[in-house]
Amino acid sequence: MLGMVLAAGAGRRLRPYTDTLPKALVPVDGETTIMDISLRNLAEVDLREVVVVVGYAAQAVHERKDALEKRHGVKLTLVHNDKAEEWNNAYSLWCARDYFAQGALLVNGDTVHPVSIEKTLLSAPETSDILLAVDNVKRLADEEMKVTLDGPDLKRITKLMDPATAYGEYIGATLIRPGAAGRLADALQATFERDPQLYYEDGYQEMVARGERIHVAPIGEVDWVEVDNHDDLAKARTIAVRY
């Protein structure tokens, strides 16, 4: 199984940091970046072969590749998303389809969370080929990627949901078992061909519509944040120092 980081996004709401850097390379604890935390977590659960999907400002990742590998004891493979500034991340994850065929623990490159998330996913029973980390404690609002369930099965995953009806928030971490790879790649392709601005989570919804079973793993009371804007970045800097 591989580690996988989606780090192709431009992060325009984090300018000026992202004028020359992808969001994943924005520092959150001294010189420690969001990607440093992602790679540190993956290495701690012994996932040392890591695929990073790059796009916007990809050269900055290339320039730091050797240093990141040495710092975290990992081997990085960079996969290029040639449409990162035009299309959303359903296409970005599809670009890594040949790699998640080996099984992958996927983390979004803009999420700051502790290694307990990776441990929760890897220790969960094998009840489905795709397992989503979900915060079912946090108070939700409109921006979050929310989920509802039908028994243990994912029913809906979308931002376009009344927060009061949601089970919780998908936090941007997924365990993809090898058996799901072909079906996931096909669902992602159908998703971005329908609308290139859709998210990879819409690919999960496509799988559910096709009768696939996707389960969730509640993460418990955990300090984490998706870094979309400067307020999120300030929160990330308060919690990253505690990891």
C-alpha positions in Angstrom: 0.0 0.0 0.0 1.1 3.5 -0.9 0.7 6.9 0.7 -0.8 9.5 -1.5 -1.1 13.3 -1.2 -3.2 15.5 -3.5 -1.2 18.7 -3.8 -2.1 20.2 -7.2 -4.4 23.0 -6.1 -3.6 26.7 -6.4 -5.0 27.9 -3.1 -5.9 31.4 -4.3 -7.5 32.4 -1.0 -4.1 32.0 0.6 -2.3 34.6 -1.4 0.4 36.0 -1.1 1.8 32.6 0.2 0.5 30.8 -2.8 1.7 33.3 -5.4 4.7 31.0 -6.0 3.8 27.9 -3.8 1.1 25.2 -3.9 -1.1 25.3 -0.9 0.6 22.1 0.5 3.9 24.0 0.9 2.5 26.8 3.0 4.3 26.8 6.4 2.2 26.1 9.5 4.8 25.6 12.2 8.0 27.5 11.7 9.4 26.1 8.4 7.2 23.0 8.7 4.6 22.9 5.9 1.3 21.2 5.5 3.1 18.6 3.3 5.7 18.0 5.9 2.9 17.0 8.3 1.2 14.8 5.7 4.5 13.0 4.9 5.4 12.7 8.6 2.1 11.0 9.3 2.4 8.6 6.5 5.9 7.7 7.5 4.8 7.1 11.1 2.4 4.4 9.9 5.2 2.9 7.7 3.8 4.1 4.3 7.1 5.3 3.0 6.4 5.0 -0.7 4.3 8.2 -1.3 2.7 9.5 -4.5 2.2 13.2 -4.6 -0.1 14.7 -7.3 1.2 18.1 -8.3 0.0 20.8 -10.6 0.0 24.4 -9.7 3.6 25.6 -8.9 4.8 22.0 -9.3 8.4 23.2 -9.7 8.4 24.2 -6.0 7.7 20.5 -5.0 10.3 19.3 -7.5 12.9 21.6 -5.9 12.1 20.3 -2.4 11.7 16.7 -3.3 15.1 15.5 -2.2 14.9 17.4 1.1 11.4 16.1 1.8 12.5 12.5 1.2 15.5 12.9 3.5 13.6 14.6 6.2 10.8 12.1 6.4 12.5 8.9 5.3 10.1 8.5 2.3 10.4 8.0 -1.4 8.3 10.4 -3.4 6.8 9.8 -6.9 5.4 13.0 -8.4 2.4 12.7 -10.7 1.5 15.7 -12.8 -2.0 17.0 -13.2 -1.8 19.1 -16.4 -5.2 20.7 -15.8 -4.7 21.7 -12.2 -5.5 25.4 -12.8 -8.5 24.6 -15.0 -10.3 21.5 -13.5 -11.2 20.4 -10.0 -9.7 17.4 -8.1 -11.8 14.6 -9.5 -9.4 14.7 -12.4 -6.4 15.2 -10.1 -7.1 11.9 -8.3 -7.8 10.1 -11.6 -4.3 11.1 -12.7 -2.9 8.8 -10.0 -5.1 5.8 -11.0 -2.1 3.6 -11.9 -0.8 4.1 -8.4 -3.9 3.7 -6.2 -4.3 0.3 -8.0 -1.7 -0.9 -5.4 -3.9 0.4 -2.6 -3.4 3.8 -1.1 -4.0 5.9 2.0 -5.0 9.2 0.4 -4.8 12.6 2.2 -5.7 16.0 0.9 -2.7 18.3 0.7 -4.5 21.1 2.4 -5.4 19.3 5.6 -3.6 19.5 8.9 -4.4 16.6 11.1 -2.6 14.3 13.6 -1.4 10.7 12.7 -4.4 9.3 14.7 -6.4 9.7 11.5 -4.1 7.4 9.5 -4.1 4.9 12.4 -7.9 5.0 12.5 -8.2 4.2 8.8 -5.5 1.5 8.8 -6.9 -0.3 11.9 -10.5 -0.4 10.8 -12.2 -3.7 9.9 -12.2 -4.5 6.1 -15.9 -4.0 5.6 -15.6 -2.0 2.3 -13.0 -1.3 -0.3 -13.2 2.4 0.3 -13.2 3.9 3.8 -13.6 7.6 4.6 -12.4 9.4 7.7 -15.3 11.4 9.0 -15.6 13.9 11.9 -19.0 13.3 13.4 -18.3 15.6 16.4 -17.7 19.0 14.8 -20.5 21.5 14.4 -21.1 21.8 10.6 -21.7 24.8 8.3 -22.3 25.2 4.6 -18.7 24.9 3.3 -17.9 21.5 4.7 -17.9 18.2 2.6 -20.8 16.6 4.5 -22.0 13.0 4.5 -25.1 11.1 5.3 -25.4 7.3 5.9 -27.8 4.5 5.2 -27.0 2.2 8.0 -23.2 1.7 7.7 -23.1 2.7 4.1 -22.4 6.1 2.6 -25.6 7.6 1.2 -24.6 11.1 0.1 -21.4 13.1 0.1 -21.6 16.8 -0.9 -21.2 20.3 0.3 -24.7 21.0 -0.9 -26.5 19.6 2.1 -28.3 21.1 5.1 -25.8 20.7 7.9 -28.6 19.7 10.2 -29.2 16.5 8.2 -25.5 15.4 8.0 -23.9 12.6 9.9 -20.5 14.4 9.8 -17.8 15.9 7.7 -15.4 14.0 5.4 -12.0 15.3 6.4 -10.0 14.6 3.3 -8.5 11.2 4.1 -9.5 7.9 2.4 -8.3 4.3 2.6 -8.5 2.9 -1.0 -8.1 -0.9 -1.1 -6.7 -2.4 -4.4 -9.9 -4.1 -5.2 -11.7 -0.7 -5.6 -9.1 0.9 -8.0 -10.6 0.1 -11.4 -14.1 1.0 -10.3 -13.0 4.2 -8.6 -11.0 5.3 -11.7 -14.0 4.6 -13.9 -16.3 6.6 -11.6 -13.8 9.5 -11.4 -13.6 9.6 -15.2 -17.4 9.7 -15.5 -17.4 12.5 -13.0 -15.0 14.9 -14.6 -16.3 14.1 -18.1 -19.7 15.2 -16.8 -18.3 18.4 -15.3 -14.6 19.0 -14.9 -15.3 21.3 -11.9 -16.5 18.4 -9.7 -14.7 17.0 -6.7 -13.3 13.5 -6.3 -15.9 13.1 -3.6 -18.4 13.4 -6.4 -16.7 10.3 -7.8 -17.5 8.5 -4.5 -21.1 9.6 -5.0 -21.0 8.1 -8.5 -19.8 4.8 -7.0 -22.7 4.9 -4.5 -25.1 5.5 -7.4 -23.7 2.5 -9.1 -24.5 0.3 -6.0 -21.0 0.4 -4.4 -20.6 0.2 -0.7 -18.4 2.8 0.9 -18.1 2.9 4.7 -16.8 5.6 7.1 -14.5 5.6 10.1 -15.4 8.2 12.8 -12.3 9.9 14.0 -13.5 11.0 17.4 -12.5 14.3 19.1 -9.6 15.5 17.0 -8.1 18.9 16.3 -7.7 19.3 12.6 -8.4 21.9 9.9 -8.8 22.1 6.1 -6.7 25.1 5.2 -8.7 27.1 2.6 -8.1 30.7 3.7 -6.1 32.9 6.2 -8.5 32.2 9.1 -7.9 28.4 8.5 -4.2 29.0 8.3 -4.2 30.8 11.7 -6.0 27.8 13.2 -3.6 25.4 11.6 -0.7 27.2 13.2 -2.3 26.9 16.6 -2.8 23.2 16.4 0.2 22.1 14.3 2.6 22.9 17.1 0.9 20.3 19.3 1.4 17.3 16.9 
